[in-house]
Amino acid sequence: MKKDSENPIIVVGGGAAGMMAACAAAGEGAKVLLLEKNEKLGKKIYITGKGRCNYTNCCETEDFFRHVPCNPRFLYSSIYGFDPHAVMDWFESRGLKSAVERGNRVFPASSRASDVTKTLETELKRLRVEIRLNCEVRDLLTEKEPERRVSGVRLGTGELLRAEAVILATGGKSYPSTGSTGDGYRFASSAGHKITELSPSLVPITVQDADIPEMQGLSLKNVRFQVRDGRKTLFDDFGEMMFTHFGVTGPLILSASANLQKQIGKKPLSAEIDLKPALSEEKLDLRIVRDFEQNSNKVFRNAVSGLYPARMQPVIIRRSGIPAGKAVHDITKAERMELIRVTKHFQMTLTGLRGFQEAVITHGGVSVKEVDPSTMESRILPGLYLAGELLDVDAYTGGFNLQIAWATGHAAGAAAAASAAERTG
Ligand SMILES: Cc1cc2nc3c(=O)[nH]c(=O)nc-3n(C[C@H](O)[C@H](O)[C@H](O)COP(=O)(O)OP(=O)(O)OC[C@H]3O[C@@H](n4cnc5c(N)ncnc54)[C@H](O)[C@@H]3O)c2cc1C
């Protein structure tokens, strides 16, 4: 390609990673063109954190990687280069006040996700980044002489745009209604990149047990959820979950889904909920004995309201095998033990994950082995940079995924600008 200082760095995708990449590149003085196929930037950001955008997690940076089950090492350089505190400073110095909540989750103080996008848009404007909306990229262009290199993009309209470098930030396949329809996998693959197996992650789980839908809408706080494959424990954690018409969801379940990628769906997996994790079996027995003493003249079905939420009571009663109409003073110790077992080991059989439509993120993506971790440049096609969810990295909920998008976008933008400056002299 002719060394033409007029060719911009093209950023494909105006989501979190793409907008940050464009700001970082333009901040280094590069000419930047941001292409977004939607009618507006950051469509997914609007729905993050239930409309409040949990935009990072201000844990200590060393702790960050414990929240990244997939390829954390690849992220060391970019996360240390633009860590959660630097991200908070970046937004705050541009006028976005933040609020830190439980678990170091960082939100805009206004609780409006749109304020995150607005801050980025204002910065893009200040840095004179050219933005083209309703602009779908169809293909990557490469040149072979004098060296094999990315040379631009072809739009859906057929128009060819030449570029000094191309940053792909097209996101994953989850929530495709926001524009993340997986186009970037095709682009990267056409450049010669390996795409690891894609699956929905941070996603609700389907359950086979017939009594689960009865509890649809019921939320449980502070429960323990464990999943096993034979003797092997695949997941074990505490938190909040909810029953649905097909199975289970909620933060605890979404985290579990990230750990069950390899096993789930291939065979049924057994899971159990400990409904009273703060009580040992002995303490729970004392509690039940006390409740039963206070209700000794009632029948069983009317004596459990202090122990379980209303929607769960019929299910627990059936699973315990104790007749619902049995007088409480007639309940035997063996029956009580069975009630304790059901409470501490509420069993379910997990059958699979829900689809990409409902997934917070995509597991899998462009293999990180073929991407330079400090610059995000492709090791296969020079001049091509990759950032955000498109890469084979993913994290748990809590602001970690957006932090990955900011950090990888920032690294890609800064490196592409430095390389462009060097090439164009
Ligand atoms: C419901 C929900 C809630 C979430 N909540 C949080 C949260 O609170 N905290 C958190 O950390 N993470 C959250 N996430 C995850 C987070 O939103 C993503 O990890 C993050 O948005 C990924 O950023 P990205 O820029 O890589 O991709 P995206 O945000 O998906 O952006 C990709 C952009 O590229 C555009 N694009 C795609 N193909 C083309 C093409 N061919 N031409 C032009 N443009 C194209 C798309 O339209 C899109 O705008 C949530 C996700 C969902 C679905």
PDBQT file of the ligand as one rigid body, heavy atoms in Angstrom, charges set to zero:
ROOT
HETATM    1  C1  LIG A 501     -27.776  -7.507  28.940  1.00  0.00    +0.000 C 
HETATM    2  C2  LIG A 501     -26.310  -7.274  29.108  1.00  0.00    +0.000 A 
HETATM    3  C3  LIG A 501     -25.841  -6.631  30.247  1.00  0.00    +0.000 A 
HETATM    4  C4  LIG A 501     -24.462  -6.434  30.429  1.00  0.00    +0.000 A 
HETATM    5  N1  LIG A 501     -24.054  -5.783  31.539  1.00  0.00    +0.000 NA
HETATM    6  C5  LIG A 501     -22.717  -5.568  31.731  1.00  0.00    +0.000 A 
HETATM    7  C6  LIG A 501     -22.266  -4.806  32.843  1.00  0.00    +0.000 A 
HETATM    8  O1  LIG A 501     -23.050  -4.212  33.599  1.00  0.00    +0.000 OA
HETATM    9  N2  LIG A 501     -20.917  -4.718  33.026  1.00  0.00    +0.000 N 
HETATM   10  C7  LIG A 501     -20.013  -5.298  32.174  1.00  0.00    +0.000 A 
HETATM   11  O2  LIG A 501     -18.805  -5.196  32.402  1.00  0.00    +0.000 OA
HETATM   12  N3  LIG A 501     -20.424  -5.967  31.077  1.00  0.00    +0.000 NA
HETATM   13  C8  LIG A 501     -21.748  -6.096  30.826  1.00  0.00    +0.000 A 
HETATM   14  N4  LIG A 501     -22.170  -6.757  29.698  1.00  0.00    +0.000 N 
HETATM   15  C9  LIG A 501     -21.152  -7.222  28.728  1.00  0.00    +0.000 C 
HETATM   16  C10 LIG A 501     -20.641  -6.034  27.901  1.00  0.00    +0.000 C 
HETATM   17  O3  LIG A 501     -21.741  -5.279  27.438  1.00  0.00    +0.000 OA
HETATM   18  C11 LIG A 501     -19.811  -6.512  26.712  1.00  0.00    +0.000 C 
HETATM   19  O4  LIG A 501     -18.786  -7.344  27.178  1.00  0.00    +0.000 OA
HETATM   20  C12 LIG A 501     -19.219  -5.312  25.966  1.00  0.00    +0.000 C 
HETATM   21  O5  LIG A 501     -20.255  -4.467  25.504  1.00  0.00    +0.000 OA
HETATM   22  C13 LIG A 501     -18.372  -5.767  24.777  1.00  0.00    +0.000 C 
HETATM   23  O6  LIG A 501     -17.935  -4.615  24.110  1.00  0.00    +0.000 OA
HETATM   24  P1  LIG A 501     -17.461  -4.690  22.596  1.00  0.00    +0.000 P 
HETATM   25  O7  LIG A 501     -17.179  -3.268  22.199  1.00  0.00    +0.000 OA
HETATM   26  O8  LIG A 501     -16.421  -5.709  22.425  1.00  0.00    +0.000 OA
HETATM   27  O9  LIG A 501     -18.726  -5.215  21.777  1.00  0.00    +0.000 OA
HETATM   28  P2  LIG A 501     -20.172  -4.568  21.562  1.00  0.00    +0.000 P 
HETATM   29  O10 LIG A 501     -20.537  -3.723  22.710  1.00  0.00    +0.000 OA
HETATM   30  O11 LIG A 501     -21.035  -5.706  21.212  1.00  0.00    +0.000 OA
HETATM   31  O12 LIG A 501     -19.985  -3.601  20.311  1.00  0.00    +0.000 OA
HETATM   32  C14 LIG A 501     -19.766  -4.074  19.020  1.00  0.00    +0.000 C 
HETATM   33  C15 LIG A 501     -20.268  -3.035  18.032  1.00  0.00    +0.000 C 
HETATM   34  O13 LIG A 501     -19.844  -3.387  16.727  1.00  0.00    +0.000 OA
HETATM   35  C16 LIG A 501     -20.900  -3.121  15.818  1.00  0.00    +0.000 C 
HETATM   36  N5  LIG A 501     -20.724  -3.968  14.641  1.00  0.00    +0.000 N 
HETATM   37  C17 LIG A 501     -20.775  -5.327  14.588  1.00  0.00    +0.000 A 
HETATM   38  N6  LIG A 501     -20.564  -5.762  13.338  1.00  0.00    +0.000 NA
HETATM   39  C18 LIG A 501     -20.376  -4.658  12.566  1.00  0.00    +0.000 A 
HETATM   40  C19 LIG A 501     -20.124  -4.453  11.191  1.00  0.00    +0.000 A 
HETATM   41  N7  LIG A 501     -20.054  -5.465  10.322  1.00  0.00    +0.000 N 
HETATM   42  N8  LIG A 501     -19.995  -3.191  10.735  1.00  0.00    +0.000 NA
HETATM   43  C20 LIG A 501     -20.075  -2.114  11.593  1.00  0.00    +0.000 A 
HETATM   44  N9  LIG A 501     -20.326  -2.263  12.905  1.00  0.00    +0.000 NA
HETATM   45  C21 LIG A 501     -20.471  -3.507  13.389  1.00  0.00    +0.000 A 
HETATM   46  C22 LIG A 501     -22.147  -3.474  16.614  1.00  0.00    +0.000 C 
HETATM   47  O14 LIG A 501     -23.293  -2.880  16.068  1.00  0.00    +0.000 OA
HETATM   48  C23 LIG A 501     -21.782  -2.959  17.999  1.00  0.00    +0.000 C 
HETATM   49  O15 LIG A 501     -22.187  -1.606  18.178  1.00  0.00    +0.000 OA
HETATM   50  C24 LIG A 501     -23.530  -6.914  29.464  1.00  0.00    +0.000 A 
HETATM   51  C25 LIG A 501     -24.004  -7.522  28.311  1.00  0.00    +0.000 A 
HETATM   52  C26 LIG A 501     -25.364  -7.698  28.117  1.00  0.00    +0.000 A 
HETATM   53  C27 LIG A 501     -25.857  -8.352  26.856  1.00  0.00    +0.000 C 
ENDROOT
TORSDOF 0
